[in-house]
Each structure stands twice: as C-alpha cells, then as structure tokens.
Amino acid sequence: MQQHDKALADCKHALELDGQSVKAHFFLGQSHNLAKEQRLNFGDDIPSALRIAKKKRWNNIEEKRINQENELHAYLTKLIMAEKER
C-alpha cells in the first residue's frame, strides 16, 4: 500500500511538471489498476474465510449432536437392560 501511495505521488508530481507526460499518465493508470485488483483479491478472501468458519462451526455443532445422540443411546440401552433384569 505504501508503494502504491509513493507511485501515486510520483505520478502526480510528474504531471504537475508536465501535464502532457504520457509516461506519468501510463504509470498512474497502472498504479490505479493494481490497487483495484488487490482490493478485489482481498474481497475474494473474505467469502472464503467465512465459508471455512461456517464449516468449522457446523462441524462443531454436528460433533456435539452426535455425542449427545450416543449418550442418549447408551442411557436408553442401560435402561432397557435394567428393565430386562427385573
């Protein structure tokens, strides 16, 4: 980000010296396009991180549900065995 700011300042300074400088306009455009692409790439990372977090959360909830189901099954099996012994 600091390099983008430096490139932007250099291009603006060059344009102040020579408003018709093709090179300054070109590099100003390149700097703008690069900054735009980098922001889009960060934007793509956000949904990916959210999907990963949601998957981890779902896996934790599912693991707790399975553990509760197993505990219930063990408890009911114990009750059935106790009832059979009577």
BELNOR-V250300 format. One record per residue. RES is the residue in one small letter. SS is DSSP state (~ for helix, > for strand, _ for the rest). PSI is psi in whole degrees, -180 to 180 (NA if undefined). D_CENTER is the distance of its C-alpha to the mean C-alpha in whole Angstrom. Layout:
BEGIN
res->RES ss->SS psi->PSI d_center->D_CENTER
res->RES ss->SS psi->PSI d_center->D_CENTER
END
This chain:
BEGIN
res->m ss->_ psi->-39 d_center->19
res->q ss->~ psi->-36 d_center->23
res->q ss->~ psi->-36 d_center->24
res->h ss->~ psi->-44 d_center->23
res->d ss->~ psi->-40 d_center->25
res->k ss->~ psi->-44 d_center->28
res->a ss->~ psi->-41 d_center->28
res->l ss->~ psi->-45 d_center->28
res->a ss->~ psi->-42 d_center->31
res->d ss->~ psi->-44 d_center->33
res->c ss->~ psi->-43 d_center->33
res->k ss->~ psi->-40 d_center->34
res->h ss->~ psi->-43 d_center->37
res->a ss->~ psi->-38 d_center->38
res->l ss->~ psi->-30 d_center->38
res->e ss->~ psi->-38 d_center->40
res->l ss->~ psi->-41 d_center->42
res->d ss->_ psi->99 d_center->43
res->g ss->_ psi->-14 d_center->41
res->q ss->_ psi->8 d_center->42
res->s ss->_ psi->111 d_center->40
res->v ss->~ psi->-41 d_center->38
res->k ss->~ psi->-43 d_center->36
res->a ss->~ psi->-42 d_center->35
res->h ss->~ psi->-42 d_center->34
res->f ss->~ psi->-51 d_center->32
res->f ss->~ psi->-31 d_center->30
res->l ss->~ psi->-43 d_center->29
res->g ss->~ psi->-42 d_center->28
res->q ss->~ psi->-43 d_center->26
res->s ss->~ psi->-42 d_center->25
res->h ss->~ psi->-46 d_center->23
res->n ss->~ psi->-41 d_center->22
res->l ss->~ psi->-44 d_center->20
res->a ss->~ psi->-40 d_center->19
res->k ss->~ psi->-45 d_center->18
res->e ss->~ psi->-43 d_center->16
res->q ss->~ psi->-39 d_center->14
res->r ss->~ psi->-39 d_center->13
res->l ss->~ psi->-39 d_center->12
res->n ss->~ psi->-40 d_center->10
res->f ss->~ psi->-36 d_center->8
res->g ss->~ psi->-33 d_center->8
res->d ss->~ psi->-29 d_center->7
res->d ss->~ psi->-30 d_center->4
res->i ss->~ psi->-52 d_center->3
res->p ss->~ psi->-35 d_center->5
res->s ss->~ psi->-45 d_center->4
res->a ss->~ psi->-38 d_center->3
res->l ss->~ psi->-42 d_center->6
res->r ss->~ psi->-43 d_center->8
res->i ss->~ psi->-44 d_center->8
res->a ss->~ psi->-42 d_center->9
res->k ss->~ psi->-40 d_center->11
res->k ss->~ psi->-43 d_center->13
res->k ss->~ psi->-43 d_center->14
res->r ss->~ psi->-45 d_center->15
res->w ss->~ psi->-42 d_center->17
res->n ss->~ psi->-40 d_center->18
res->n ss->~ psi->-44 d_center->19
res->i ss->~ psi->-43 d_center->21
res->e ss->~ psi->-40 d_center->23
res->e ss->~ psi->-43 d_center->24
res->k ss->~ psi->-41 d_center->26
res->r ss->~ psi->-43 d_center->27
res->i ss->~ psi->-42 d_center->29
res->n ss->~ psi->-43 d_center->30
res->q ss->~ psi->-40 d_center->32
res->e ss->~ psi->-42 d_center->33
res->n ss->~ psi->-41 d_center->34
res->e ss->~ psi->-42 d_center->36
res->l ss->~ psi->-43 d_center->38
res->h ss->~ psi->-45 d_center->39
res->a ss->~ psi->-42 d_center->40
res->y ss->~ psi->-45 d_center->42
res->l ss->~ psi->-39 d_center->43
res->t ss->~ psi->-42 d_center->45
res->k ss->~ psi->-43 d_center->46
res->l ss->~ psi->-41 d_center->48
res->i ss->~ psi->-43 d_center->49
res->m ss->~ psi->-39 d_center->51
res->a ss->~ psi->-38 d_center->52
res->e ss->~ psi->-36 d_center->54
res->k ss->~ psi->-35 d_center->55
res->e ss->~ psi->-18 d_center->57
res->r ss->_ psi->NA d_center->59
END
